[in-house]
Amino acid sequence: MVENTIDEKEIKGRDKLISKDLMEDVLYGAVKGIGALGLWSLADFKIEGKENVPLMGKAILTTISDNALRDMLIISQVSGRRIHFMVHHKLMKNQMYGPILKSLGMFRSTLDKDDTEPIDKVFHYLNEAGDLVAMTPESKLERDIQIKAMAGIIKFAVAGDAPIIPLAIYTEKTKIFNLIDTQGIRVKVGNPLPVEKRLNREKYRDQRYELAEDIINIIESLKVQPMEE
């Protein structure tokens, strides 16, 4: 009788998790679809390099974000797969945005060095689910802080045995219906970058930070237009 009760509890627990995941998938798909409609119709939205995002398997997508909420919506369009976003913990605490982001399956960044919950989530999505994760340092941060954040992403990539996919989000002047002047939103997805396992070791810290700066430079270079080169 006791064993049956335990089994029933486990089944109900699994059913509840499956139901929650399904609801998050539905909500994510709905928001992504509405966002796509707005982007394609109002911002002349264009994506280049979409084929660089794997149809199966894990990867970490990263950019230097000018607007976290806008860029999450934009990045969600680069793959038909669901992307799990690590969001700054202050944004997750926002009374307006926080509950919405959480219901979409987003998760917060770490609060301090002893906070392991977000780290566990990243490893779950990468190592157990084999999914896509997005982490986006903000452009308003000082360059050295951006590099430090990117070095942290590299450590996640090593531990999760996942490539890093840099992408750039930028705007350029365009016309909607060849009539209305607007700022068109552009996305360029770079080639996946494999990360050497040794870079997680402390003695290779300098090389890790050099790679972090290289990734930021790649993101910036993806914004360069042919006429600017």
GIUR-V217292 format. One record per residue. N is the residue number from 1. RES is the residue in one letter. PHI is phi as a letter, one per 40 degrees, with the letter a starting at -180 (* if undefined). OMEGA is omega in whole degrees, 0 to 359 (999 if undefined). D_LAST is the distance of its C-alpha to the last C-alpha in Angstrom with 1 decimal. Layout:
n=N res=RES phi=PHI omega=OMEGA d_last=D_LAST
n=N res=RES phi=PHI omega=OMEGA d_last=D_LAST
This chain:
n=1 res=M phi=* omega=180 d_last=73.7
n=2 res=V phi=c omega=180 d_last=71.5
n=3 res=E phi=c omega=179 d_last=69.1
n=4 res=N phi=c omega=180 d_last=68.9
n=5 res=T phi=c omega=179 d_last=68.1
n=6 res=I phi=c omega=179 d_last=65.3
n=7 res=D phi=c omega=180 d_last=63.9
n=8 res=E phi=c omega=179 d_last=64.0
n=9 res=K phi=c omega=180 d_last=62.1
n=10 res=E phi=c omega=180 d_last=59.5
n=11 res=I phi=c omega=179 d_last=59.1
n=12 res=K phi=c omega=179 d_last=59.0
n=13 res=G phi=c omega=179 d_last=56.3
n=14 res=R phi=c omega=179 d_last=54.2
n=15 res=D phi=c omega=180 d_last=54.7
n=16 res=K phi=c omega=178 d_last=53.7
n=17 res=L phi=c omega=179 d_last=50.4
n=18 res=I phi=c omega=179 d_last=49.7
n=19 res=S phi=c omega=179 d_last=50.5
n=20 res=K phi=c omega=179 d_last=48.2
n=21 res=D phi=c omega=180 d_last=45.3
n=22 res=L phi=c omega=179 d_last=45.9
n=23 res=M phi=c omega=178 d_last=46.0
n=24 res=E phi=c omega=178 d_last=42.7
n=25 res=D phi=c omega=181 d_last=41.1
n=26 res=V phi=c omega=180 d_last=42.5
n=27 res=L phi=c omega=178 d_last=41.3
n=28 res=Y phi=d omega=180 d_last=37.9
n=29 res=G phi=c omega=180 d_last=37.6
n=30 res=A phi=c omega=179 d_last=38.9
n=31 res=V phi=c omega=179 d_last=36.5
n=32 res=K phi=c omega=180 d_last=33.6
n=33 res=G phi=c omega=179 d_last=34.8
n=34 res=I phi=c omega=179 d_last=35.3
n=35 res=G phi=c omega=179 d_last=31.9
n=36 res=A phi=c omega=180 d_last=30.3
n=37 res=L phi=d omega=180 d_last=32.2
n=38 res=G phi=c omega=182 d_last=31.0
n=39 res=L phi=c omega=183 d_last=27.3
n=40 res=W phi=c omega=185 d_last=27.3
n=41 res=S phi=c omega=187 d_last=29.4
n=42 res=L phi=b omega=185 d_last=28.3
n=43 res=A phi=b omega=178 d_last=24.6
n=44 res=D phi=f omega=188 d_last=23.2
n=45 res=F phi=c omega=178 d_last=22.6
n=46 res=K phi=b omega=178 d_last=20.3
n=47 res=I phi=b omega=176 d_last=19.9
n=48 res=E phi=b omega=178 d_last=17.6
n=49 res=G phi=g omega=181 d_last=18.9
n=50 res=K phi=d omega=181 d_last=22.4
n=51 res=E phi=c omega=179 d_last=23.9
n=52 res=N phi=c omega=176 d_last=22.8
n=53 res=V phi=c omega=185 d_last=25.6
n=54 res=P phi=c omega=176 d_last=28.8
n=55 res=L phi=c omega=177 d_last=31.6
n=56 res=M phi=b omega=176 d_last=34.1
n=57 res=G phi=g omega=188 d_last=34.2
n=58 res=K phi=c omega=176 d_last=32.9
n=59 res=A phi=a omega=174 d_last=29.5
n=60 res=I phi=b omega=177 d_last=28.1
n=61 res=L phi=c omega=181 d_last=25.3
n=62 res=T phi=a omega=173 d_last=23.5
n=63 res=T phi=a omega=171 d_last=20.9
n=64 res=I phi=b omega=193 d_last=20.9
n=65 res=S phi=c omega=174 d_last=22.9
n=66 res=D phi=c omega=182 d_last=22.9
n=67 res=N phi=a omega=189 d_last=26.0
n=68 res=A phi=d omega=183 d_last=28.1
n=69 res=L phi=c omega=178 d_last=30.3
n=70 res=R phi=c omega=185 d_last=27.6
n=71 res=D phi=c omega=174 d_last=25.3
n=72 res=M phi=c omega=179 d_last=28.4
n=73 res=L phi=c omega=181 d_last=29.0
n=74 res=I phi=c omega=182 d_last=25.4
n=75 res=I phi=c omega=180 d_last=25.4
n=76 res=S phi=c omega=183 d_last=28.8
n=77 res=Q phi=c omega=186 d_last=27.3
n=78 res=V phi=c omega=179 d_last=25.3
n=79 res=S phi=a omega=173 d_last=28.5
n=80 res=G phi=c omega=179 d_last=31.9
n=81 res=R phi=c omega=175 d_last=33.4
n=82 res=R phi=c omega=179 d_last=34.4
n=83 res=I phi=b omega=181 d_last=32.2
n=84 res=H phi=c omega=185 d_last=34.1
n=85 res=F phi=c omega=168 d_last=32.5
n=86 res=M phi=c omega=186 d_last=33.4
n=87 res=V phi=b omega=179 d_last=33.6
n=88 res=H phi=d omega=187 d_last=34.2
n=89 res=H phi=c omega=178 d_last=37.9
n=90 res=K phi=c omega=178 d_last=38.1
n=91 res=L phi=c omega=179 d_last=36.7
n=92 res=M phi=c omega=179 d_last=39.2
n=93 res=K phi=c omega=180 d_last=42.0
n=94 res=N phi=c omega=185 d_last=41.1
n=95 res=Q phi=c omega=181 d_last=44.2
n=96 res=M phi=c omega=187 d_last=42.2
n=97 res=Y phi=c omega=186 d_last=39.3
n=98 res=G phi=d omega=181 d_last=40.9
n=99 res=P phi=c omega=180 d_last=43.4
n=100 res=I phi=c omega=181 d_last=41.0
n=101 res=L phi=c omega=179 d_last=38.4
n=102 res=K phi=c omega=180 d_last=41.3
n=103 res=S phi=c omega=177 d_last=42.7
n=104 res=L phi=c omega=178 d_last=39.3
n=105 res=G phi=g omega=176 d_last=39.6
n=106 res=M phi=c omega=178 d_last=37.2
n=107 res=F phi=b omega=187 d_last=38.2
n=108 res=R phi=c omega=174 d_last=37.9
n=109 res=S phi=c omega=182 d_last=36.3
n=110 res=T phi=c omega=178 d_last=38.6
n=111 res=L phi=c omega=179 d_last=40.7
n=112 res=D phi=a omega=185 d_last=41.3
n=113 res=K phi=c omega=180 d_last=41.5
n=114 res=D phi=c omega=182 d_last=44.8
n=115 res=D phi=c omega=185 d_last=43.6
n=116 res=T phi=b omega=184 d_last=43.3
n=117 res=E phi=d omega=179 d_last=43.5
n=118 res=P phi=c omega=179 d_last=39.8
n=119 res=I phi=c omega=178 d_last=39.3
n=120 res=D phi=c omega=180 d_last=42.0
n=121 res=K phi=c omega=179 d_last=40.4
n=122 res=V phi=d omega=181 d_last=37.0
n=123 res=F phi=c omega=175 d_last=39.0
n=124 res=H phi=c omega=183 d_last=41.1
n=125 res=Y phi=c omega=182 d_last=38.2
n=126 res=L phi=c omega=190 d_last=36.4
n=127 res=N phi=c omega=182 d_last=39.5
n=128 res=E phi=c omega=183 d_last=42.2
n=129 res=A phi=c omega=182 d_last=40.5
n=130 res=G phi=g omega=187 d_last=37.4
n=131 res=D phi=b omega=176 d_last=35.3
n=132 res=L phi=c omega=177 d_last=31.8
n=133 res=V phi=b omega=177 d_last=31.4
n=134 res=A phi=b omega=176 d_last=28.7
n=135 res=M phi=b omega=188 d_last=28.3
n=136 res=T phi=b omega=173 d_last=25.9
n=137 res=P phi=d omega=185 d_last=25.8
n=138 res=E phi=c omega=181 d_last=25.3
n=139 res=S phi=c omega=181 d_last=22.5
n=140 res=K phi=c omega=180 d_last=25.3
n=141 res=L phi=c omega=175 d_last=26.4
n=142 res=E phi=c omega=184 d_last=25.8
n=143 res=R phi=d omega=182 d_last=23.2
n=144 res=D phi=c omega=177 d_last=26.1
n=145 res=I phi=c omega=176 d_last=27.8
n=146 res=Q phi=c omega=180 d_last=24.8
n=147 res=I phi=c omega=178 d_last=24.7
n=148 res=K phi=c omega=179 d_last=28.5
n=149 res=A phi=c omega=179 d_last=28.4
n=150 res=M phi=c omega=176 d_last=25.8
n=151 res=A phi=c omega=176 d_last=28.1
n=152 res=G phi=c omega=177 d_last=30.9
n=153 res=I phi=c omega=177 d_last=29.1
n=154 res=I phi=c omega=179 d_last=28.7
n=155 res=K phi=c omega=175 d_last=32.5
n=156 res=F phi=c omega=182 d_last=33.1
n=157 res=A phi=c omega=179 d_last=31.1
n=158 res=V phi=c omega=182 d_last=33.1
n=159 res=A phi=c omega=180 d_last=36.4
n=160 res=G phi=c omega=181 d_last=35.6
n=161 res=D phi=f omega=184 d_last=34.3
n=162 res=A phi=b omega=175 d_last=31.3
n=163 res=P phi=c omega=174 d_last=27.6
n=164 res=I phi=b omega=179 d_last=25.1
n=165 res=I phi=b omega=178 d_last=22.6
n=166 res=P phi=c omega=175 d_last=19.6
n=167 res=L phi=a omega=181 d_last=18.4
n=168 res=A phi=b omega=175 d_last=16.3
n=169 res=I phi=b omega=181 d_last=17.8
n=170 res=Y phi=a omega=180 d_last=16.2
n=171 res=T phi=b omega=173 d_last=16.9
n=172 res=E phi=a omega=182 d_last=15.5
n=173 res=K phi=c omega=179 d_last=17.7
n=174 res=T phi=a omega=178 d_last=19.8
n=175 res=K phi=b omega=173 d_last=23.3
n=176 res=I phi=c omega=182 d_last=26.2
n=177 res=F phi=f omega=182 d_last=28.4
n=178 res=N phi=f omega=182 d_last=26.3
n=179 res=L phi=b omega=190 d_last=28.4
n=180 res=I phi=b omega=177 d_last=27.7
n=181 res=D phi=c omega=179 d_last=24.7
n=182 res=T phi=a omega=174 d_last=23.5
n=183 res=Q phi=c omega=180 d_last=20.8
n=184 res=G phi=c omega=179 d_last=20.1
n=185 res=I phi=c omega=182 d_last=19.9
n=186 res=R phi=b omega=175 d_last=17.4
n=187 res=V phi=b omega=172 d_last=17.8
n=188 res=K phi=b omega=180 d_last=15.8
n=189 res=V phi=b omega=180 d_last=18.2
n=190 res=G phi=c omega=178 d_last=17.2
n=191 res=N phi=c omega=176 d_last=19.5
n=192 res=P phi=d omega=181 d_last=22.8
n=193 res=L phi=b omega=175 d_last=23.1
n=194 res=P phi=c omega=182 d_last=26.6
n=195 res=V phi=b omega=180 d_last=28.1
n=196 res=E phi=c omega=182 d_last=30.6
n=197 res=K phi=c omega=183 d_last=34.1
n=198 res=R phi=c omega=184 d_last=34.7
n=199 res=L phi=c omega=176 d_last=32.2
n=200 res=N phi=c omega=181 d_last=34.9
n=201 res=R phi=c omega=185 d_last=37.1
n=202 res=E phi=c omega=182 d_last=37.4
n=203 res=K phi=c omega=177 d_last=37.0
n=204 res=Y phi=b omega=182 d_last=33.5
n=205 res=R phi=d omega=181 d_last=32.5
n=206 res=D phi=c omega=178 d_last=30.0
n=207 res=Q phi=c omega=178 d_last=28.2
n=208 res=R phi=c omega=179 d_last=28.3
n=209 res=Y phi=c omega=176 d_last=26.7
n=210 res=E phi=c omega=178 d_last=24.0
n=211 res=L phi=c omega=179 d_last=23.2
n=212 res=A phi=d omega=178 d_last=23.3
n=213 res=E phi=c omega=178 d_last=20.6
n=214 res=D phi=c omega=180 d_last=18.5
n=215 res=I phi=c omega=178 d_last=19.0
n=216 res=I phi=c omega=178 d_last=18.0
n=217 res=N phi=c omega=177 d_last=14.7
n=218 res=I phi=c omega=179 d_last=14.2
n=219 res=I phi=d omega=180 d_last=15.1
n=220 res=E phi=c omega=182 d_last=12.6
n=221 res=S phi=c omega=179 d_last=9.7
n=222 res=L phi=c omega=180 d_last=11.1
n=223 res=K phi=c omega=185 d_last=10.5
n=224 res=V phi=c omega=179 d_last=6.7
n=225 res=Q phi=c omega=182 d_last=6.6
n=226 res=P phi=d omega=183 d_last=5.3
n=227 res=M phi=c omega=181 d_last=5.6
n=228 res=E phi=c omega=186 d_last=3.8
n=229 res=E phi=c omega=999 d_last=0.0
